[in-house]
Each structure stands twice: as C-alpha cells, then as structure tokens.
Amino acid sequence: MTGPDPDEAPRPLIERLGLGAVALLLAAVFGFVAFAAWTSGEIFLGVMAGIGAIMTVWAAASTLRPR
C-alpha cells in the first residue's frame, strides 16, 4: 500500500485521543526503563529505551494530528 485510502473517513476524535493516551502511557514506561537502566550503568539499554520513548511520543503526536 502507498498510503491511506482517499475515500476512508478519518478516525473520530475520541478514538484518536484514546490511542494518543495509550501511546503516552507506553512512552512513560519506556522513559522509566531508560532512567532505571541509565542509573544502573546499562548505558546501551538506557539509550535504546530513551529512543523508544521519543519515538512513541512522536507516534502519539501523529495520531492526534487530523488528516
């Protein structure tokens, strides 16, 4: 597929808000893992979890953006 179907209706606002909330919850979990790993000396795991948190926040922001 190259993209969304032009005839497809956009998601309702309540659905976008719910998906954004779930993504923010997962980003918080990634952030906690990043903090815990970084403080315990697991630098690689901390960096990777931090990147995961940033990417999840990005996904939450793009979910809330209307098409």
N, C-alpha and C positions, 0 to 999 in steps of 0.2 A: 504494500500500500504506500502511496505517496503522501497521504495526508487525510484529514477528516473529510467525510462526505459533505459536499456543499448543501445538500438537502437536509442534513441532520440538524435537528434543533439543538441549541446549546443546553448545557445542564442547568437545572434550576439552581437558584441562589442557595437554597438550604442544603442541597447536595454538595455544592462547591465549598460551602462553609464547613460542613462535616468532614469532607476529605482534607481540607486545609487543617482542621483541628487534629485529625489523626496524624497528619504529616508533622505537625508541630510537636505532638507528643513523642513521636519516634525521634525527632531531632533532639528533644530533651534527653532521651535515653542515650542517643549517640554522644551527646555532649557530656553526660555523666561518665560514660565509658572512657571518653577521651581524657577527661580530668583525672579519673582514677588511674588510668594507665600511665599518664604522664607523670603523676606524682609518685607512682611506684617504680619508675625508671624504665618502663616499657615505651620507649620513645616512638618506635615504628607503629605500634598499635595505637598510641595516642594520636599520632598524626593521621593515621588512616581513619580512626573514629571521628576526628575533627573534620576531615574532608567529607565523611558521610553525613555529619550534622549539617554542614554548609550546603551540600547537595540536596538534602531533604528539605531544608528551609527554602531553597530555590524551587523545588517541586511544589511546595505549599503555596508559594507566591504565584507560580504559574497556574496553579489550579484555581486560585481566586480571580485571576485576570479573565474577564469575559472575552469571548472570541469575536 
